[in-house]
Amino acid sequence: GNHAMYLAVVPASGDVRPNTNTAMAFIEKNGLKHRTFGVFSKCDQVTDPEILQALITGEPTSDGDTAEEMGAVQLEKGWIASMLKKPSDGTGAAAAAGSKQRKKPAAPAYYERAADDKPEGYYDAHNLERLYLQKRSEADFFAHPDADAALRELHANGHAGVGALVERLEREYSLYLHDTWKQGAMEKILRKLAEREVQLLVARGQEEISDAMNLEACKHHCIARDFQGFCVWNGRAYFRDYHLVAANLHPVDGAEFFIPQPQTFDRQGLPLPVAWDVHTGQDAFPGQNADTKVMGSGTSQMTLEQCKQHCIDRDFQGFCVHVGKAYFRNFHRVAASLQPVAGAVFYIPEHQTLNGAPLPVVWSVHSGQDAFIGENADERVVSHGLSDAELEVDRRLSGFLAKKYSEFLDDFIGNHIEVPLCSALYRLISEDPCKMDKDQVRKVCENDKRLGGYLEGTMVAAEVHERLEMVKAAFDSIIGSAVVEMKSFWMGELRAMLTAEVAICPADGEGDCDKKGGLRPYFNVATKWLSRILPSFDAPGNLSLDVLRRTLVDNPPFQLSSYADYTDAILTTMEGYFDKAAASLSAQIEQCVSSKITSFNCGTDWLEMDAEGTDYLSEPHAIAVKIRPHVLFGHLRIIFARLTPTPAMLRSAPQGIPVGGVSQAALARCRTLEMEITELKKARDGLCAALDIPSEELDEIRRKMAEDDLST
């Protein structure tokens, strides 16, 4: 893998040439030289220690031979010489009965131990003892006074022995962790953390104003979510996840920044209440919000009209609406004290009378202005009159219903009524089947309407009754089937739309995830159902992860799919509309159209039968038939238009239905994401502790990631 390091082992025995070794050929072929440690093994069998020294250090020999001439391969992580000759068995009794006693060994070399009384095979069974002896022998081999000078020099300079190899491995591994792996690993954790936070913001969606938090609840939320602090400004709490917030505070009028001090414990080890540092008139990392909450203090919601009436009832001089709240002012001369405030709207009542009788109050509206800021006589949360759930339902229905209604009048009626009815009527005048699609049928109808024409033919008198009954049966079957399918046509997509989840949508129509399982660099948030898509933001879809996260914090979408009981109640109401429409359609079509097919008034305005239209003397058995499909279809369209639930009726379906609470499935999904976020934060903090990553460096990594995403 990309994080692996390699050991290339080359025997030092005989004519050692690394550039002809199979292991080195593999390293060269795969471009692994920068990640490979070279090891010369069996150095007790080397013929010329000076050559070994040259191959390791790259310096020429005393004879002037260069390392390259002797087949040296330069490795970025260098070479180490090793000697791990297995200790010889002792002279004691054999380990197995019947085995032969070993011959008396030759005198040991300077680095070898004298023969002992261990039995044959002893060191095969006692690995730790063998390894200890090998370690001691290797140190003697390279560092003993009797060792070759080249070997002693290699050992002294850290180029010989397994200990030197281990030390180099540890050093290189540590350097790799700190210089290379650390950055990538931390970026993966932070990106995955940001992705899960984005997914949680989408899954949790917009919270109702009734869920507003007071200051103590905000403090608890800050600690529970492991935020670094939060800013209270203009009725909202903005939570920040960057470290070193205290060092990055700067003046902001009207803001208060709260920073939790480290948790402390009493003598029994129980946690004490968290102390808070409060910085009035200051903020840190503005716009870099990890979460936001509406600040509440028990005040109730009011619509704008209710705020106006409240202002009049309490005899206030005016009120300012800013960031979702109304601030009532009791000072006179508010008009003369107005000053610019971005996003504010100030309302001033103008009382007038006529003949002593009060007239309706006229309101002067001053956009972008406020007066006597902070001098509030009262305040209220401003509601837009509809709940967030109702607004989201209306947002989805508003653009969809007009398109769906057009599709119903065009495709549904054309394919489910006009085409099969035209085929059934055609059987009155011909035995051949009618093979026209919707567009061809409408083209014929248009020509007949424009030219005053019609379909005509004859029937045998004896077959008139039978054919009319057959056509009526087909007519009733077609209409009955269409009325039933009409409900499926509407309710299938209405259900898909109202229960669709607001989800992360990659830009350019790409898949949900990249090859490594993470979100793509650019994406948006949208509601998808069937072949339709409704973006949550008006901005272009190419948003980076960091920008999208901040956008979601400040403007969370409403996750309608979390309110299953609410959407089910709406759909049940809509189904009732279509059930009622189906019954009325069947009754009206039978009364106004279908029953006239077999009546004895010799036809209708779209079906005429005439015995005098033929040569009565020569063909007394023939009945002339004239059919005007466009007239019939016009009647049916009027009936369907009058009785099918209209877009306005469907948009009114949510009225009076309580929103209710979030479903258990949605809550479980949020809890799962919250647990994943907690684990990712533990991984982040654990990596910081293990690799001594200071807060400044962590924040710098995060800023660089955001810059890289924007420049990608």
Buried (B, 14 or more C-beta within 10 A) or exposed (E): EEEEBBEBBBBBBEEBBBBEBEBBEEBBEEEBBEBBBBBBBBBBEBEBBBBBBBBBBBEBBEEEEEBBEBBBBEBEBBBBBBBBBEBBBBBBEBBEEEEEEBEEEEEEEEBBEEBEEBBBEBBEEEEEEBBEBBBEBBBBBBBBEEBBEBBBBBBEEBBBBBBBBEEBBEEBEEEBBEEEBBBEBBBBBBBBBBBBBBBBBBBBBBBEBEEBBEBEBBBEBBEEBBBBBBBBBBBBBBBBBBBBBBEBBEEBEEBBBBBBEEEEEEEEEEEEEBEBEEBEEBBBBBEBBBBBBBBBEEBEBBBBEBBBEBBEEEEBBBBBBBEBBBBBBBEEEBBEBBEEBEEBBBBBBEEEEEEEEEEEEEBEEBEEBBBBBEEBBBBBBBBEEBBBBBBBBEBBBEEBBEEBBEBBBEEBBBBBBBBBBBBBBBBBBEEEEBEBEBEEBBEBBEEBBEEEEBBEBBBEBEEBEEBBEBBBBBBBEBBBEBBEEBBEBBBEBBBEBBBBBBBBBBBEEEEEEEEEEBBBBBBBBBBBBEEBEBBBBEEEBEBBBBBBBBBBBEEBBBBBBBBBBBBBBBBEBBBEBBEEBBEBBBEBBBEBBBEBBEEEEEBBEBBBBEBEBBEEEEBEEBBBBBBBBBBBBBBBBEBBEEBBBBBEEBBBBBEEBEBBEBBEEBBEBBEBBBEBBBEBBEBBBEBBEEBEBEBEBBBEBBEEBBEEBEEE
